[in-house]
Amino acid sequence: MSTETPLVLRGRLVTPRGVVDDGAVVVDDATIVWVGPAAGLPRGWSLPEPTDVTLLPGLVDLHCHGGGGASFPDAVDASDARRAVDEHRRHGTTSLVASLVTAAPDVLLERTAVLAGLADAGEIVGIHLEGPFLSTVRCGAQNPADMRAGDPLLVRRIAQAARGHLVTMTVAPEVPGFDDVLDALVDVGAVPSIGHTDATAEQVDEAVDRGFDLLAARSNRRLTATHLFNGMRPLHHRDPGPVAACLAAAARGELVVELVADGTHLADGTVRSVFDLVGAGSIALVTDAMAAAGMPDGEYRLGPMDVRVADGVARVADEGGAIAGGVAHLLDVVRHVVAAGIPLADAVLSAASVPADVLGRRDLGALAAGRRADVVVTDHGLAPLRVMRAGVWV
């Protein structure tokens, strides 16, 4: 059921220009038609009484493997995958990229085809493949046995199965065939993402330079770095590796770094340092969520890997297993970084506007006139109260 037309929402606003303590958002059908201070609302629209709520744009998650007990890498049909979409949507993620993990080519093609149906229906905004062209040394919670050298033909087969919805793929620059994969990804309209890599800083510099030039020739989009720090050779003062190279590229405006700032993947001080170094405009907050998001501790799956969630942390079930994705919603991540000292407007920019820009979606990611009417209503503690997507209350 759609909203009344027009609908005026009032509360504390988080906009691309900052926070408005008492503001209004006017929604006409599926579109935002006016945003500003409540006192400036044009005549003809009825201003509601002041409310003790905060209005955020619908959040945009570039990296999500599942939630609500459902896993995109394991979903055999659209209804199964839809459970994960609904879980995150109810918590404010109105635009979600569904992520797969490394698997055999036939499995990747089958799962991509399932997700393409959801994308065709507008339920997700794209498909992300985290692998299979990754470093076995930095495999994290993924199966190294399924990792392989770069194969541009496989990229094109996956893009064909995705029916135009392949939006990004994580690749390690040191993997043989990387250049050909980079060419193929840009050619099919996907954004290359550097991750799960043991590359040197020089290898990453070269990859960013080449990828940035290729993307610049086709669009204004930037490369990304998949969950910076995680699944990467650690930063060392005599061996800077991928972390330093990605930070430098982000500071130059050539790359967007993903941060899984959920309090588990990264220390709060690390998150604050990255915001200080590169700015909110070069950061995409992501969840890297798996099936356990919104669910109790227990046993889960992430592709071929058994995962155990204990005390809210997901790890590969083996003794001392690696962290296996997140269990938070993106609004939880926003709440966490704000509590850690990041300004609310910066946190929302990195959780909505920046990821929308990575996707080339100028209709999403901000409370601004002309954008799709995606609005998250929270209390002042950023707990979700209501979620609107395209003018419809979820």
C-alpha positions as CSV (number, residue, x, y, z in Angstrom):
1,M,0.0,0.0,0.0
2,S,1.5,3.3,-1.0
3,T,1.6,6.5,1.0
4,E,-0.9,9.3,0.8
5,T,0.2,11.8,-1.8
6,P,1.8,14.0,-0.8
7,L,3.1,12.9,2.6
8,V,5.1,15.2,4.9
9,L,7.5,13.6,7.4
10,R,8.9,15.7,10.1
11,G,11.9,15.1,12.4
12,R,15.6,15.5,12.7
13,L,17.0,15.2,9.1
14,V,20.3,13.8,8.0
15,T,20.9,15.2,4.5
16,P,24.0,15.5,2.2
17,R,24.5,19.0,3.6
18,G,24.4,17.9,7.2
19,V,21.9,17.5,10.1
20,V,18.7,19.6,10.3
21,D,17.4,19.5,13.9
22,D,13.8,20.2,12.8
23,G,13.2,19.3,9.2
24,A,10.6,18.0,6.8
25,V,10.6,15.5,3.9
26,V,7.8,15.6,1.3
27,V,7.1,12.4,-0.5
28,D,4.9,12.4,-3.7
29,D,4.2,8.8,-4.7
30,A,7.6,7.1,-5.1
31,T,9.7,10.3,-5.1
32,I,11.1,12.9,-2.7
33,V,9.9,16.3,-3.9
34,W,11.1,18.6,-1.1
35,V,13.6,18.5,1.8
36,G,14.5,21.3,4.2
37,P,13.9,23.0,7.5
38,A,10.4,22.6,8.8
39,A,10.0,26.3,9.1
40,G,10.6,26.7,5.3
41,L,8.0,24.2,4.2
42,P,6.2,25.8,1.2
43,R,2.5,26.7,1.6
44,G,0.0,24.1,0.5
45,W,1.6,21.3,2.4
46,S,0.4,20.6,5.9
47,L,3.3,20.5,8.5
48,P,2.9,17.8,11.1
49,E,3.5,18.4,14.8
50,P,7.1,18.1,15.9
51,T,8.3,14.5,16.5
52,D,11.2,13.0,18.4
53,V,12.4,11.0,15.5
54,T,15.4,11.0,13.1
55,L,14.9,10.7,9.3
56,L,17.7,9.0,7.4
57,P,18.0,8.1,3.7
58,G,17.5,4.4,2.9
59,L,20.8,2.7,3.4
60,V,22.8,1.0,0.6
61,D,24.8,-2.1,1.4
62,L,27.4,-3.0,-1.2
63,H,28.5,-6.3,0.5
64,C,26.0,-8.6,2.1
65,H,25.9,-12.5,2.0
66,G,22.6,-13.0,3.8
67,G,20.6,-12.6,6.9
68,G,17.4,-13.8,8.7
69,G,18.8,-17.4,8.4
70,A,19.1,-17.2,4.7
71,S,22.4,-17.2,2.7
72,F,22.8,-15.8,-0.8
73,P,25.6,-18.3,-1.6
74,D,23.4,-21.1,-0.6
75,A,20.0,-20.0,-1.9
76,V,18.6,-22.4,-4.4
77,D,15.5,-20.2,-5.3
78,A,14.4,-16.6,-5.1
79,S,12.1,-17.1,-2.1
80,D,15.0,-18.3,0.0
81,A,17.2,-15.4,-1.0
82,R,14.3,-13.0,-0.5
83,R,14.3,-13.8,3.3
84,A,17.7,-12.2,3.6
85,V,16.6,-9.2,1.6
86,D,13.5,-8.7,3.8
87,E,15.6,-9.1,7.0
88,H,17.9,-6.2,6.1
89,R,15.1,-4.1,4.5
90,R,13.2,-4.1,7.7
91,H,16.2,-2.6,9.4
92,G,16.7,0.2,7.0
93,T,18.7,-1.2,4.1
94,T,16.5,-0.3,1.2
95,S,19.1,-1.1,-1.5
96,L,21.2,-4.2,-1.1
97,V,23.8,-5.9,-3.3
98,A,23.7,-9.6,-2.8
99,S,27.2,-11.2,-2.5
100,L,28.4,-14.6,-3.4
101,V,31.5,-16.3,-2.2
102,T,34.2,-18.4,-4.0
103,A,32.7,-21.6,-5.4
104,A,33.0,-23.9,-8.4
105,P,32.1,-22.1,-11.7
106,D,28.9,-24.1,-12.2
107,V,27.7,-23.1,-8.7
108,L,28.6,-19.5,-9.2
109,L,26.6,-19.5,-12.5
110,E,23.6,-21.2,-10.8
111,R,23.5,-18.8,-7.8
112,T,24.0,-15.8,-10.0
113,A,21.0,-16.8,-12.1
114,V,18.9,-17.1,-9.0
115,L,19.9,-13.6,-7.8
116,A,19.4,-12.1,-11.3
117,G,15.7,-12.9,-10.9
118,L,15.6,-10.9,-7.7
119,A,17.4,-8.0,-9.4
120,D,15.0,-8.1,-12.4
121,A,12.1,-7.7,-9.9
122,G,13.9,-4.7,-8.3
123,E,14.4,-6.5,-4.9
124,I,18.1,-6.1,-5.0
125,V,20.3,-3.5,-6.8
126,G,22.9,-5.9,-8.0
127,I,25.2,-8.9,-7.5
128,H,28.7,-9.0,-6.1
129,L,31.1,-11.9,-6.5
130,E,33.7,-12.2,-3.8
131,G,36.0,-14.5,-5.8
132,P,37.0,-16.9,-7.2
133,F,40.1,-15.0,-8.4
134,L,41.6,-14.5,-4.9
135,S,44.8,-15.2,-3.0
136,T,44.8,-18.6,-1.2
137,V,47.1,-17.0,1.3
138,R,44.4,-14.5,2.3
139,C,41.3,-16.7,1.8
140,G,39.7,-15.8,5.1
141,A,36.4,-17.8,5.5
142,Q,36.4,-18.9,1.8
143,N,37.4,-22.2,0.3
144,P,41.0,-22.0,-1.2
145,A,40.4,-25.2,-3.2
146,D,37.9,-23.3,-5.4
147,M,40.2,-20.3,-6.0
148,R,41.7,-20.0,-9.5
149,A,43.7,-17.9,-11.9
150,G,41.9,-15.0,-13.6
151,D,39.5,-16.2,-16.3
152,P,37.9,-13.4,-18.4
153,L,35.7,-15.9,-20.1
154,L,34.2,-17.0,-16.8
155,V,33.7,-13.3,-15.9
156,R,31.7,-12.9,-19.1
157,R,29.7,-16.1,-18.5
158,I,28.8,-14.8,-15.0
159,A,27.8,-11.4,-16.4
160,Q,25.6,-13.1,-18.9
161,A,23.9,-15.2,-16.1
162,A,23.5,-12.0,-14.2
163,R,21.6,-10.4,-17.0
164,G,23.2,-7.0,-16.6
165,H,23.1,-7.1,-12.7
166,L,26.7,-7.9,-12.0
167,V,27.8,-4.7,-10.3
168,T,31.2,-5.6,-8.7
169,M,33.7,-8.5,-8.2
170,T,36.5,-8.9,-5.7
171,V,39.8,-9.7,-7.3
172,A,43.4,-10.0,-6.0
173,P,45.8,-8.0,-8.1
174,E,48.6,-10.6,-7.9
175,V,46.5,-13.5,-9.3
176,P,47.6,-14.5,-12.8
177,G,45.3,-13.1,-15.4
178,F,44.3,-10.1,-13.3
179,D,44.7,-7.6,-16.1
180,D,42.4,-9.6,-18.4
181,V,39.8,-9.9,-15.6
182,L,40.0,-6.2,-15.0
183,D,39.3,-5.5,-18.7
184,A,36.4,-8.0,-18.8
185,L,34.8,-6.5,-15.6
186,V,34.9,-3.0,-16.8
187,D,33.6,-4.1,-20.3
188,V,30.6,-5.8,-18.7
189,G,29.9,-2.7,-16.6
190,A,31.1,-4.0,-13.2
191,V,33.3,-2.3,-10.7
192,P,36.5,-4.1,-9.8
193,S,37.2,-4.4,-6.1
194,I,40.6,-5.2,-4.6
195,G,40.5,-7.7,-1.8
196,H,41.5,-11.0,-0.3
197,T,45.0,-10.1,-1.5
198,D,48.6,-10.6,-0.4
199,A,49.8,-8.2,-3.1
200,T,52.6,-5.6,-2.7
201,A,51.8,-2.0,-2.5
202,E,53.3,-1.6,-6.0
203,Q,51.0,-4.3,-7.4
204,V,48.0,-2.5,-6.0
205,D,49.2,0.9,-7.2
206,E,49.4,-0.5,-10.7
207,A,46.0,-2.2,-10.5
208,V,44.4,1.0,-9.2
209,D,46.0,3.1,-11.9
210,R,44.9,0.8,-14.7
211,G,41.4,0.2,-13.3
212,F,40.8,3.9,-12.6
213,D,41.8,4.8,-16.2
214,L,39.5,2.0,-17.6
215,L,36.5,3.2,-15.5
216,A,37.1,6.9,-16.3
217,A,36.8,6.1,-20.0
218,R,33.3,4.6,-19.4
219,S,31.9,6.3,-16.3
220,N,32.7,8.4,-13.2
221,R,32.8,5.5,-10.9
222,R,35.7,4.5,-8.7
223,L,37.2,1.1,-7.9
224,T,36.6,-0.2,-4.4
225,A,38.6,-2.1,-1.8
226,T,36.7,-5.1,-0.3
227,H,36.6,-4.8,3.5
228,L,39.8,-2.9,4.0
229,F,42.3,-4.6,6.4
230,N,40.3,-7.8,6.5
231,G,41.6,-10.5,4.1
232,M,44.7,-8.4,3.3
233,R,48.4,-8.6,4.2
234,P,48.8,-6.4,7.3
235,L,50.3,-2.9,7.1
236,H,54.0,-2.9,8.1
237,H,56.3,0.1,7.9
238,R,58.8,-1.8,5.7
239,D,56.1,-3.6,3.7
240,P,53.1,-1.3,3.3
241,G,51.2,-3.8,1.2
242,P,47.6,-3.4,0.0
243,V,46.3,-1.5,3.0
244,A,48.6,1.5,2.5
245,A,48.1,1.5,-1.3
246,C,44.4,1.5,-0.9
247,L,44.3,4.2,1.6
248,A,46.5,6.4,-0.6
249,A,44.3,5.7,-3.6
250,A,41.2,6.6,-1.6
251,A,42.8,9.8,-0.4
252,R,43.4,10.7,-4.1
253,G,39.8,10.1,-4.9
254,E,40.5,7.0,-7.1
255,L,39.1,4.3,-4.9
256,V,36.4,3.7,-2.2
257,V,37.3,1.6,0.8
258,E,34.8,-0.7,2.4
259,L,34.8,-0.8,6.2
260,V,33.1,-3.5,8.2
261,A,32.8,-1.2,11.2
262,D,30.8,-3.5,13.4
263,G,33.1,-3.6,16.4
264,T,34.3,-7.1,15.5
265,H,36.1,-6.8,12.2
266,L,37.9,-3.5,13.1
267,A,38.9,-1.6,16.2
268,D,37.0,1.7,16.6
269,G,40.3,3.6,16.6
270,T,41.1,2.1,13.1
271,V,37.8,3.2,11.8
272,R,38.3,6.8,13.2
273,S,41.7,6.9,11.6
274,V,40.4,5.9,8.2
275,F,37.7,8.6,8.3
276,D,40.3,11.1,9.3
277,L,42.7,10.0,6.5
278,V,40.5,9.7,3.5
279,G,37.2,11.3,4.5
280,A,33.6,10.0,4.6
281,G,33.3,10.5,0.8
282,S,35.8,7.7,0.1
283,I,34.4,5.2,2.5
284,A,31.5,2.7,2.1
285,L,30.3,1.2,5.3
286,V,29.2,-2.4,4.7
287,T,28.0,-5.3,6.7
288,D,29.6,-8.4,5.0
289,A,26.6,-10.0,6.8
290,M,25.9,-13.7,6.5
291,A,22.9,-15.8,7.3
292,A,23.1,-15.2,11.1
293,A,22.3,-11.5,10.8
294,G,19.3,-10.9,13.0
295,M,19.4,-14.4,14.3
296,P,20.6,-16.1,17.5
297,D,24.0,-17.7,18.0
298,G,24.3,-21.2,16.5
299,E,25.5,-23.1,13.4
300,Y,25.2,-21.7,9.9
301,R,26.6,-22.0,6.4
302,L,28.5,-19.7,4.2
303,G,28.9,-21.4,0.9
304,P,30.8,-24.6,1.5
305,M,32.0,-23.5,4.9
306,D,30.5,-24.4,8.3
307,V,30.2,-21.4,10.5
308,R,29.6,-21.1,14.2
309,V,28.3,-17.9,15.7
310,A,29.1,-17.4,19.4
311,D,28.6,-14.2,21.4
312,G,27.6,-12.4,18.2
313,V,30.8,-13.3,16.3
314,A,30.7,-15.6,13.2
315,R,33.8,-17.8,12.7
316,V,34.6,-20.8,10.5
317,A,33.8,-23.8,12.6
318,D,37.3,-25.2,12.7
319,E,39.4,-24.6,15.8
320,G,40.6,-21.0,15.7
321,G,38.7,-20.4,12.5
322,A,38.7,-17.0,10.7
323,I,35.9,-14.5,11.1
324,A,33.2,-15.5,8.6
325,G,31.4,-12.4,7.8
326,G,29.2,-10.1,10.0
327,V,26.0,-10.5,11.9
328,A,24.9,-6.8,11.9
329,H,22.5,-4.8,9.8
330,L,23.9,-1.7,8.2
331,L,22.0,0.5,10.6
332,D,23.7,-1.3,13.4
333,V,27.0,-0.4,11.8
334,V,26.0,3.3,11.5
335,R,25.0,3.3,15.2
336,H,28.3,1.7,16.1
337,V,30.5,4.2,14.3
338,V,28.5,7.2,15.6
339,A,29.0,5.8,19.2
340,A,32.7,5.6,18.3
341,G,32.9,9.3,17.5
342,I,32.1,9.6,13.8
343,P,29.6,12.4,13.1
344,L,26.2,11.2,12.2
345,A,26.2,13.0,8.8
346,D,29.5,11.4,7.9
347,A,28.3,7.9,8.9
348,V,25.2,8.2,6.8
349,L,27.1,9.6,3.8
350,S,29.3,6.5,4.0
351,A,26.3,4.1,4.4
352,A,24.1,5.6,1.8
353,S,25.4,8.3,-0.6
354,V,28.9,6.8,-1.3
355,P,27.7,3.3,-2.0
356,A,25.0,4.6,-4.2
357,D,27.6,6.6,-6.2
358,V,29.7,3.4,-6.5
359,L,26.7,1.8,-8.2
360,G,26.2,4.8,-10.4
361,R,22.7,5.2,-8.9
362,R,21.9,8.9,-8.5
363,D,18.3,8.1,-7.6
364,L,19.3,6.5,-4.3
365,G,21.3,7.3,-1.2
366,A,20.2,10.7,0.0
367,L,17.3,12.7,1.4
368,A,17.2,15.1,-1.6
369,A,14.5,16.2,-4.0
370,G,14.3,14.0,-7.1
371,R,15.6,10.9,-5.3
372,R,13.6,7.7,-4.7
373,A,11.5,8.0,-1.6
374,D,13.6,5.7,0.6
375,V,13.4,7.0,4.2
376,V,14.4,5.3,7.5
377,V,12.6,6.6,10.6
378,T,14.6,6.0,13.8
379,D,14.6,7.2,17.3
380,H,17.4,9.5,18.4
381,G,19.4,6.4,19.4
382,L,19.2,5.2,15.7
383,A,17.0,2.2,16.5
384,P,14.6,1.6,13.5
385,L,10.9,2.6,13.9
386,R,9.6,2.5,10.3
387,V,11.1,2.0,6.8
388,M,9.9,3.5,3.6
389,R,11.1,2.2,0.2
390,A,10.0,3.9,-3.0
391,G,7.2,5.6,-1.2
392,V,5.8,2.4,0.4
393,W,6.1,1.6,4.1
394,V,7.9,-1.8,4.5
